[in-house]
């Protein structure tokens, strides 16, 4: 039986060069030396002379690098695009992200039968790659703000096409590459899969780092450049398709066999089930699958029974993937509310770049477990059987989410929350004198507010409030009379504008009547600024700068300008999102963009997550010279993104233990004729896991559960499922499949050996064999397995 693992924890096994199925998010290829020849086409015979290495696989490897770059580059920034550009809430973006992931792992179940039974691998890859290109191009074009203007229809249609395209070609690319090798080229075949793995690794690692960088550092239409972040992967995908087509004259292209074990399995189960339902009242069969004996031979039915036994153990597995795949959704959204700066180094981690931690840890932990940890267990005679290891992996996933929940508690300490029915009212003193603030409704005790100071209170929403402001001596102007201000706090912004209602009352001297005060009501957004950026609103209280002027922020690092144009006394701008850092602030008068600038400050600093109100007013000592006051409406992020590393580490440990061992278990316990089917079912557990995330997120959004509560819920569910799985593992009996006929690999008969049902050969599971037996390395994605 031939084994090729797309990754130790995501693979497809398929016999005799047919398309195979792969699993979750890590691509890697492993090949058993003793089985390599069986992966080669049956038509090939042992060569009399050494066959040259098929150079045409260079086109396939180049195609794979570009395709993986495209897929992971697009996916890295997807959840931020959904929230920041299309305006979806965090919950809705999470649902869409996981619906897309589910589609990507469900469509391979159709891609392989299409290649095996109808089109063949080459044409399946070609046609579905065109669908893939169209989807990614549509996503890139509709992410251009003037083209789309926030309409989600185009981008969502693009995601559907991408899911169909990438999922459909998953089972066939590595298998098609293996088709190019002849009998006797086992070493060359193994070398190909090692290089194939490297191309996947390089493509996905490069794009996961570069695409978020391009998104944040390049500006398109005064916004993060998602159009370029999607456009570069789209261009590389076109290059991938061109490279693949150029190699066509040099490929070995085999006609479709017209047979697929997955289709045959489904037909057999359906036939037996319908027959059993018809005979529900009387049954003369020992097993319900025996009702398929009229259509299928006894050996195949025996294999189907064996598969059904293993599939029972698959039932709890989707819960692991439900937690694992949230590294690209919920954990990215968590990172958005954290600080990505690395001290004074000037380097900043983008929220969507934290996903790099997982693949970087993978390439370290896989060899560590294989070379050090598992040999130590064996040396100490500690029995760790496959299902026990999978149980441990699921436990690590639960612990990772518990760590994420604890971190979320710290993150939420910096979030602004308001009780239901209330609003947060922020008093901003931009006047030259200290004030005493009191409420005529006796909502709060009076308090002092220094010049340039701020303080907030929680008050009732949609209620008329009257406040009294009294100038405290000494004061540079005469405002001895109390100033009364009445306001009814009613939100005029859409619901997504702010999670909680918030308002600011800005108080300053009245330009038209300098003996009195004047107040302005500003509706605030209390949301944390996303994308690791800061938010800013400008207010002009200049009365010596002519009728109109501009306020300009100049970023000395990126050389970007932010203009608040056509301001006058009392003008209040909309909120804009800016990068973090230190800015120069100038006032510009006139129409000449090169002259007319007056410097306000060179040290206006903005931190990630914060929202500021910048007030530009005349300097009290020099009325012709402007000065500024900075009010912090929403506090900055203070928790470093590096605190996410522990949860990524624990999750990756769980992934290594669970995924690698799970594929080993599936392979060893599957009948020889059902290897690809078992991997298809493994892949299906990933799709179901993403479905679980969608359902739980929708329910939690209805009950309005906090992110902390949601993380703890997932951790608790994983722990409960883990306990159930551990109990199921106790009663599972391992089997071994012996080959009665070397020429008839599909004639496997399950046998048990000894008290535990495991033979000495089977006890040497893939993870217990030497690392060299399976090729090297590990991938960042489990999207391709072999044949």
N, C-alpha and C positions, 0 to 999 in steps of 0.2 A: 504494500500500500504506500502511496507516495504522499509526502507531507511537505507542504510549503506554508509557512506561517507569514502572513503579511506583517505581523508584528507579534511578539510573543503573546500579546494579549489582544490581538485582532487578526484573524487570519481566515483564509478560505482554503479548504482542501478540496481538490477536485482531481479525479483520475483521468489519465490519458489525455491530457492537454485540453480538457474542456474548460469553459469559464467557471470561475469559482466565486465564492461569496466572501466578503470580508466584514470586519466588525467596526469598532467604534472610531476612535480618533487617533490612531497611531498606526503608521504604515511600516511594516518591516517584513522582510522575507527571510525565512529560515528553511534550510533544506537538509534532510537527512542524506548523508553520503550514500548509504546503502540503498536508498530508494530513488536516487536521482534519475536513474535510467527509466524508471517507470513513469516519470512525468513526461517523457518524450513521446512523440507520436508513434503509434503502433506500426505505421507503415515503414518506419526506419529500421534498418537492419544494422548489425555490428559492422562498422567500417573496416576495410582492410588496411587503409592508410589513414594517417591523421587528417582530420577534416579542419580546414581553416576556420578561425573564429568568425561568426557571422557579423560582419561590420554593419549590417543594416540595423542592428539593435541600437546603434548610436542615435538613430532617429527616434526610436521608442524612448530611450533614456532622456533625450532632450525634451521630448513631448511631456514626459512625466514631471521633469523639473518645472517646466513652465506652467503646467496644469496645477500642480500642488501650490506653486507660488500664487497663482490666481485664486484658487479656492480659499487658502488660508489668509491671504491678504484681504480678500473681501470679507471673510467671516470675522476677522479680528476687530474690524471697526463697525460691524453691523449693528450691534445693540446700541452703540452711541449714536449712530445715524438715525435709528428709529426714534430715539428719545429727543435728540437735540435738533434734528432737522425736520422730521415728520411730525413731531409734537406728540408722540405716543407717551403715555405714562410708563413708569418703570414696569408695572405689572403687564400692561399690554405689550410692551417691547419684549418682555420675557416670554410671553405666550407665543409671539410671532417668531422669535429666535428659535424656540424649541420645536415649533411646528415645522420650521424650515429644516432643522436638524433631523426631525423624524422622517421627513420626506426624503432626505438624502440617504437615510439608512433603510428605508422601506423600498424604494424603487429598484435597488439591485436585485430584488427577488423577481423582477420582470426583465431586467437586463440580461441575465444569464440565460434564461429560457429563450429569449429573443435571439441571442447569438447562437446557442446550441441547436435550436430547432428551425430557424428561419433564415437569418441574414448572414450568419458567420461572424466571427469576432471582428474582422477588419471593418466590415460595413456597419456593424453595430456601433463600434467606436466612432466611425466617421459621421454617421447620421446624428447620433446623440451628441457628439461634440459640436455640431452645428447648432443644435438646440441650446446647448450650454453657452456657446458664443453669443447667440441672440439674447439669451437671458442676462448675461453679464453686461453686454453692451447696452441693453435697455435700462439696467440698473444704473450704469454710469451716466447715460444721457439724462435720465429723469432725475438724477441727483444734482443737476445744474439748476440753481435756484430760479433763474428766469424761465427755464423750460418747464419746470414742475410746479414751483411755487407752493410746495408743501403738500401736494396731492399724493396720497399713498398708493393709488391704483397702479401706476406704472412700476414703481419699485417692487410692490408685492407680486405683480405678474412676473417681473424679472426673477424674483426669488423662486417662484414656482418652476420656471423654465430651468434655472440653475439646478434646483433639486432633482428634476427629471434627468438632466444631462449628466451631472456628476455622479448621481446614484446609478444611472444606467450603464456607465462605462466602468464603474468600480470593479466588477467581477472579471473584466475581460482584458485589461491592459497588460497586467503581469503575465496572464496566461498566454496572450498573443506573443509576448516576448519570448516565452518558453518554447513556443512553436517553432522558433527560428533555429533551434538546436537539434542536432541529429543524435542518433544512438551512438554512444561512445564519447559524448561530449559532457559527461557528468560534471567534471571539474570546471569546464567553461560555463556550464549552466549555473553552478553554484556561484561562480565569480559574477555572473550577470545579475543574480539576485542581490549580491552584496552591493554592486554599483547601483542597482535599481533602488535599493534602500537608501543609499547615500543621496541620490537625486531627490528622493522624497524629503529626506531630512533637510537638505540644503534649501530646497524650495520653500518648505513650510517655515523653517527657522528664519530665513531671510525676510520673508513677507510679513511674519508676525512682528518683526522688529521695525521694518522699513515703512509698512503701510500706515501704522499709527503715527510715525514720525512725519510722513508726508502730510497726513491729515491735519496735524497740529501746526506744522511749521510753514505750510504754504497757505496763502489766503486767496480765496476765490469769492469775488463779490462781497468782500468784507466779512467773510465767514471762513470757518474751517473748510478745507478743500476736499470734501468727500468725492466730488466729481473726479478729481485726479487720483484719489485713493482707490476708487473703483475703476477708473479708466486705465491705469497702468496694468492691473491684473487682466482687464479685458483685452488689452493689446498683446500681453504675453500669451493669453489663451489663443488668440488668433495665430501667433507665432507657433504655438504648440501644435495647432491643427495643420498649419502649413508644413511643419517639419514631419509630421506623421504621414501626410499625403505624399511628400517628396520621396519617401522611402518605399512607396508601393511597388515599383518595379523590382525591388530587391527582396521583398518579403516572401516567405512561404505562407500561402493563404490556403487553408483547408476548408473544404465545403462543410456546412453544418451537418451534424450527425442526425438531427431530427429527434434526438432523445435527450431528456433531462430528468435526473433523478428526483428533483424537487416536484416537478409537474406530475411525475408518475406516483410519487408518494401521496400527494394531495388527492389525486384521482382514486388511489387505493383506499385511503381513509374515508373519503366521501362515499365511495361505493359501499364499503362495509357498514358505514354508519346508516345510510339510507336503508340498506337491507335489514339491519338490526332493528330499526324503528318499525319496519313493516312486520317483523316477527316479534313484536314487543311482548305479546301474550304467551308465546310458546317459543322456546329456544332449545335446539339440540346441539349447540356449539359450546365449546369450553371457553372461548374468548370471542368478543364481538368482532375482532378483526378476521376471524375465520370465515365470516360471511363473504369475504372477498376471494375465497378460494376458487370460485367459478371463473374469475377473470385473471387472477395472478397466481404465479407458482408458489409453492410452499416455502422455498428459500427466501423469496422476497417478502412474504408475509411475516416470516420469522424475523427478518431484519426490521420490518416496520414495528413489530412488537418491541424489539430491543430499543428502537429509537424512542418510542412512546415512554418507555421506562426512564430514559435519560431526560426526556423533555419535562417530566414531572419535577426533576431537580432544577430545571430552568425557570420554573414559575417565580421563585423569589428574586431572581437575578436582576430584573429591570430596575429594582429599587436602587441598586448600586449606581447604575448609569444615570438615574434621576439626580443623584447627588453629584456624580462626576462631571456631567456636562454643564452644570451651573457655574463651572469655572469661567465659561465664556459669557455668562449672562449676569446672574446675581452678584458674583464676586467682582465683575467689572464695574457694576453699578455701585458696589460698596467702595471700590477703589476711587471712584469719582468723588467721593466725599472725604477723601484723605489727602495728605500732603505728599506729593511726589518729588519734592526737592531733596537733593542729597547734600545737606549742610550748605557750606559755602563753596562747593565745587562748581556751581553754575549748571550742573547737569540735572535734568528733571525727567522723572519717569512718567510716561503717559499712562492713564488708567488701563487702556487696552493693551499696553505692553507687559503688564504683570503676567499675562498668560504665558510668556516665555519661560517662566520659572518651571513649569511642568516639564516641557521637553528637555530643558537643561538638566533637571534632576534625573530624568529618565535615563539619559546616557551614562549617568554615574551609578544609579541604583541597580540597574539590571546586572551589570558585571559584578557589583558588590554582592548581590544576593546569590548569583551563580557561583562565584569563585570563593566567597568567604562564608556567608551566613548559612546557606543550605549545607555545605560540607561540614561546618561546625555542628549543625544539628545531627548530621549522620554520624560524625565522630563521637558525639556524646550519646548516641543511640536514642535520640529523641524522635519518636515516630510522628512525622508530620505528613499525613496523607493528603491527597489533592483537595478533598472537600473540607478538611480541617483548615488548610491554608486559605481557601476561598472564604471560609467563615472569618478568619483573621483579617483578610482584606476588607470585608464588609464592615467589620468593627472599626478599622482604621478610618474608613469613610465617615462613619458616625462621629468619631472623635474629631475629625477635620471640621465637620459642620458645627460641632459644639465649640471648637476654638473660634470659628468664624462668628458664632453667636456672641461669645464673650467680647470679641473685638468690636462687633456691631454695637454693643452696649456703650463702649467708649466713643464710638463714632456718633451715636445718637445723643450723647451728652452735648455735642456741639450743634445739634439741630434745634431750630426754633419751633416750639409747639405752643398751642393755645387751646384752652378748654372749649368745648362746643358752646356756641352761642356768644363767645367772647371774641374780641379783637385785641391785638397788641398795638398800643399807641405809644409811639416814640416821640418824645419832646426834644427838639433840636434848637438850641439857642445860638443863632448866628448873629445876634446883636452885640453891641459894645459893652453891655452891662450885665451883671449878674441878675437873675430873676428869681422871684418866689412864685411857685406854681401851686394853685389850689383848685379844687373842684367844687362848684356850687351844688353839685348833686351829692357831695360827701362820699364820692367813690373812693377817695384815698386821702391821707393826710397831706398837708402842704409840704413842699420840699423845695430846696434851693437848687438852682441850675446856673452854674458858672457860664460866663461867656465862652462860647466854643464847646460847651459841654452838652451831654445828652443823657436822658433817662427815660425809662419806659414803664408803663403801667398796663394792666389788663382791664379793659372796660367792655361794656355790653355793646354788641353789634346792633345796628339798625335802631339806635336810641339817640334822642337829642341830648347832647352833652354841652355844658357851659363851663368854661375854664376862665380863671382870672390870673393875669400875669402882672406882677408888680416889680418895677425896677428897684434894685437895691443900691444904696449909696456905697462908694462914690460912683458916679456915672458921668460920662463925657457929654451927655445931652439931657435935656430936661424932659423926663417922662414921669412926672410925679403922679399923674392920674393913672389909676388902675386900668388895664386893658382887658376887656372881656371878649371872649371868642366863643361863638356857638357853632357846633358842628354835629351833623348826623352821619355816623360812619356806615356807609353802604358801599359794598364792592361793586365796581363798574367793569371789572376785568373778567375774562373767561375763567372757568374753574381751574384750568391747568396753570394759570398765571401764578398762583400761590397755593401751597398746601393748606395754609392757614391764613385767615384775614389779618392784614397788618397795615397800619397807617403811620405816617409821620406828620407832626405839626411843626413846621419851621417858623421860628419867630425872629424878627429883626426889626430895625427901625423903619418907619415908613418914609420913603423917598419924597412923597408928595407932602407929607406933614411930619417933619423931623421931630416934632415934640411928642409923637405917639408911636406906638408899636404897630406892627402889621404881622399877620399870620397866613400861612398857606398850608393847605392839607394835601398830602401826597400819599397815594396808595402804594404800598410797598409789596414787593414779592419776598416772602420769607423762605423761599426755596434755596437750598444750597446751589451755588453755581456749579454746573457740571463741566466735565471735560478737563478738570484741573485748572479752570480759568477763574477769573474774578468778574464781578458785575459792577457797573458804575452808572450813576445818574448825575448829571451836572445841573447846577442851579446858578443863575447869574443874579447878583445883587449889585452890579456895577452901575453907577449913575454918572460917572465922569468919563465914559468911553464912547460917547456918541450914541445915536439911536440904536444901532445894531453892531454886533461884534461876534467873533467866533472864539470858542475855547478849544484849544488844541493840546492833545496829549501825544508826546513823541516817545516811542520806545527805542531807547538807545541800543538795545541788543538786536532787535529784529528790523529796525529802521522803518517801523510801521507808524503811521499817524492815525489818530482818532480825532475826528472833527465834530464838534457840536456847533452847528452853523446857525447864523441869524438869531443870536441870543440878544436879549435886552433885559432891563431891570425886571425881575420877577419871573423870567423864563425858566421853565422846568423841562428838562429833556426826557426822552424815553430812556429806558435802561438799555445799555449796550454791554456785550461780553468782550472782555479783553484778556490777553495773556497776562500772566503774573510778572512781577519784576518792578524795577524803579523807572519812573517816567519823568520826563520834563513836561511842565505845564506852562503854556503861553496863552496870552490873549492876542487875537489877531483883529486888526481894524482895517477896513478897506477891502478892495477887490483884488489887489496884487498879491498872489500867493507867495511872492518872494520877499516882500517887505511888510512893514506894519505890525511886527511882532513885539510884544512886551512880555518879558519873562516874569512868571509868577513863582515858580520853584523848580529845582532840579532833583528833588528828593521825594516825589510822590510815589509811595510804594503800595502795591496791591498784592495781596496773598490769595492763594487758591481757595475757592469756595466762598469767599467773602462777597458781600454787596456793600457798596459805598455810596454815600451822597457827597459830592464834591461841590462846595459852595465857594464861588469866586466873588469877593466883595472888595470895596475900596479900603485901602490901608488907613487905619484911624489916624496914624501920625502923618501920613502923606497921601491925601485923597487921590492924587493923580497916579499913585502906584498901587496896583492890585495885590491882594493877598488871598489866602485860601484857608478854608476849614474843611477837614475831612471827618465825616461822621460814618461810623461803621454800623450799618443796618443789620447785617447778618454776619456773625463772626466767621473768621477764616478757619480752614481746616488745620488742625493741630496734630492729628495722629499720622505718623509716617506710613506710607504704603508698604514699607519694608516689614511692618508688623503682619502683613499677609503671608509672608514667607513661611511661618510655621504651619499654617493651614494648608498651603500648597505642598509642603514637604510631607505632612501626614497623609494627605490625599494621594500623593504620588506613591508613597510606600504601599498604601492600600491598593492602588492601581496595579503596581508591579506584582503584588502577591495574588490579587484576585484575577486579573486579566490573563497573565501568563499561565497560571495554574488552571484557569477555566478552560482555556483552549486546549491545554494538555489533556484535561479530563474529557472534554468533548471528543477529542481525536481518539484517545485510547478506548473509550467506552462505546464508540460508534461502530457498527458493522462496517466492513471494508467497502461495501457498496453504498454506504450512506454518509461518507465523510463530508462531502460538499453540502448535503442536507443539514447536517449538524451545525456547520458553520453558517448556513443561511439562517437557521433558528437562533444561533448566537447573535447574529446581526439583528435579527428581529427584536431581541431583548433590548438592544440599544434604542431602537425606534419606540418601543413601548415605554422605556424609561423616560424619554423625552415627552411622551404623551402624559405620563404621570405628573411631570413638572407643570405642563399646561393646565391640567385639571386642578391641581392643588393651588396654583397661582390664581386661577379664576375664582376659586372658592374663598381664598384668603383675601382677595380684593373686595369681595362682597361683605365679609365679616370685618374688614378693615383691621386685619392683624398687622402688627409691626414687623419689620424685617427681622428683628431679633427673635420674635415669636415664631416666625416662619422658619428660620434656621434651626431653632430648637425642635420644631415639629418634624422637620426632615431628619434631624439627628435621632429623635425618638422613634420615628417610623423605621429608620434603617436599623436601629438596635433591635426593635421588635421583630423585624423580618429576619435579622441575623440569628436571633434565638430560634425562630421557627426553622430556618435553614440548618442550623446545627443539630436540631432534633431529627430532621429528615435525613441528615448525613449519617446519623447513628444506624439507621435501619437500611442504608443503601449497601448492596452487595456488589463489589467490583467484579468485572468480567474480563476475560481475555479472548481474543479472536485468533484461532489458529488457521493456517492456510493449508487445506488438504491438498490443493493442487496449485503449484507455482504459476501455472498458466491461467488459472481461474481464480483471480483474486477476490471475486465477488462471492465466493462460496464460503464465507466465514461462518463458523459455528461458535456461539458463545459457550465458554467453559469456565469453571471456577477451579481454583487450585488451593488446597489447604483450607485452613479455618477462615482466612480473610478473603479468599477468592482472588488473590493476586499472584501471578506467576513471578518467577525471578526476573524474566525478561521485562514483564510489565512494570515491575517495581522500579526499573530504571526509567522513570518518566523523563520527558524532555528536559525538564528543569534540573533533573539530577544527572543528566548526561553532561559530558564535557561541552564547554561553550563552543569549541570548534566544530562539534558535530552538527551544529545548526546554523552556521554562518555567524556573522558578528553584528553587534550593534542593536540599535533599537530605534524605532521611528517616532516621529511626532504625530503620526496619524495612523489610525487603523483603517484605512480606506481601501487598501488593496491587498488582496491575498492572491494566492496563485491558483493554480489549477488543481 
